[in-house]
């Protein structure tokens, strides 16, 4: 199959260019429109071509929870958001803690994924924190190991996991949460919680486990990645660990970068774990993103049913969706306001996550795989969850006006999403 993206703006390149794609790869990027008789020509006058985005933290819910999301719906939503690669977490049924239990997920990915999907294996059996999963058997088939959704509570068990992961050349990806410090808290322990009678989740529940894990990294030399960092203390701990030379990276989410707990509402679409924290924390995350302490941005896309998110802040399940809103929200709130350069945003959404997890960095150059996305950065619209391709609808960004509409996403040279014609059948 041949595709010609005719006369578009290409990220980090000058002028209008034509991108010719054949057999899944970029053949040429040229200021002149090549004469190709058998190519499908796509002309998007206001389109800017980017390398496909990479999200190393999503929940696709299949197998086990397909009433919330499936590989098919989740990857189509991702493609609509400009993503060409995602890494789904292992809180599934069965939990992928052995090759046998991983196989149903691999089969669903092979059957229904419209973009690249790189699954995680669990750190412990059933994500219960007691017995290590069969890391050796799963290693060739998973991107890394994580018990996301639960922190590994026992120090010796995490140390053992790090030692085995290091031997396998795999990253330990940690949901950092000390359960002894939660005390039933479900939103940030700040002014909003106190004013509205909610139980607060203290920042120490996150950063204390980050602190513990970094000490274990010093002992084991393991490659280590912190999920969804939300506190200023975590940022500072990671900054010092990097200065020390530890093999440590971290991510944060769009909602932590553009929201604080003063923006909460009595609605389940504002409930996620970790919670949206204070303005001081938000500013620390932004500073960390700017100086490279915070390596990348991941959505923690976590769909639930409408009923599960209809119970208010206290009783709704944790988790919001984000694949279809991440880039436009970040572009609008951070790039257009001058807080972040477009280069740094793409670095955080493409280059760094792909490099860290060894899944191939999407690139706009001749010979590279045609994993790319096209956005109209000038088109504004109001976020309406009713339009989502994801089965999840709970987003704190509902109703916001944003800039940046995804027009096209190609994965391996195939159309995974096209705005005018809808998603690929």
Buried (B, 14 or more C-beta within 10 A) or exposed (E): EBBBBBBBBBBEBEEEBBBBBBEBBBBBBEEEBEEBEEBEEBEBEBBBBBBBBBBBBBBBBBBBBBEBBBBBBBBBBBBBBBBBBBBBBBBBEBBBBBBEBBBBBBEBBEEBBBBBBBBBBBBBBBBBBEEBBBBEBBBEBBBBBBBBBBBBBEEEBBBBBBBBBBEBEBBBBBBBBBEEBBEEBBBBBBEBBEEEEBBBBBBBBBBBBBBBBBEBBEEBEBBBBBBBBBBBBBBBBBBEBBEEEBBBBBBBBBBBBBBBBEBBEEBBBBBBBBBBBBEEBBBBBBBBBEEEBBBBBBBBBBBBBEEBBBEBBBEBBBBBBBBBBBBBBBBBBBBBEEBBEBEBBBBBBBBBBBBBBEBBBBBBEEEBBBBBBBBBBEBEEEBEBEEBBBBBBBBBBBEBEBBBBBBBBBBBBBBBBBBEEEBBE
